[in-house]
Amino acid sequence: MEITLKILLVLFSIGLIAVVLLQKGKSAGLSGAISGGAEHLFGKQKARGLDLFLQRLTVALAIGFFLLSLIVSYFVQK
């Protein structure tokens, strides 16, 4: 059981890293650093298609990783 949970934890962490790296940046370069905050604050660009899917997948993988890490730490302490 413990080994299976650890394998799942590694898979979730690799998946989370891959999904974060697949997402494109919110702003690029110095001009994006200056004006990027205003665009993000007022929400001119909504996530659609693949960006929305990757965003939701990131949240799901992060929650799964968090819960699995709590479960694995509980079993390791016993």
N, C-alpha and C positions, 0 to 999 in steps of 0.2 A: 504494500500500500504506500509506504513512504517513498519507495523508489519511483513508483508511478506518478506520485504527486510532484516529485522533483523533476521528472522528465517533462511533465506538463508545465511546470514553472519555467523551465528552460525554453520550451516551445513558445510560451506566451511572451517571454522576454525577447526572443529573436523576432517574433512577429511584431511586437510593439516597436522595436528598433527599425524594422523594415518599413512599417507603415509610416512612421515619422519621417524617415528619409525619403519616402516616395512623395510626400506632400511638397508642394512648391511654397517658396517663401512668400511672406505677406508683402515685403518690400525689398527692393534691390538697390544696393549702392547708397551713396550719401544723400541723393535726392529722395530716395524712399525713406531714409531715416528721418528726414526733416518733415516731409509731408505725409508719411505713411500713417502716423498716429491719428491725424484728422480723418483720413479716409476710413480707418478702422473704427474710430469713435462714432462717426455718423452713419456707418453701415452702407456706404455707396455700393459696395460689391458684396453680393450675397453668394454664398457657396452653392454651386449647382453641379449636378452630375457626379463625376469622379471625385471632385474635391469634397463634396458633401458625404459621399460614401466613405472616403478615407478618414474624414473627421469623425464620423460615427463609429467606424471600426477602431480608431484610436481610443475613443472613450471606452468602448466595450473591452478592448484588450487591456487597457489600464485598470479597469475595475476588476477584471479577471485576474490580472497579475497581483493586484493588491490583496484580493481575497485568498488566492492561492498561497501567497507568501505568509499570510497570517495562519493558514491551515498547516503549512509545512513547518512553520516555527513552533506551532503547538505540538505537533507530532515529534519533533526533534527533541524538545524539552523533556518528554516522557521517558 
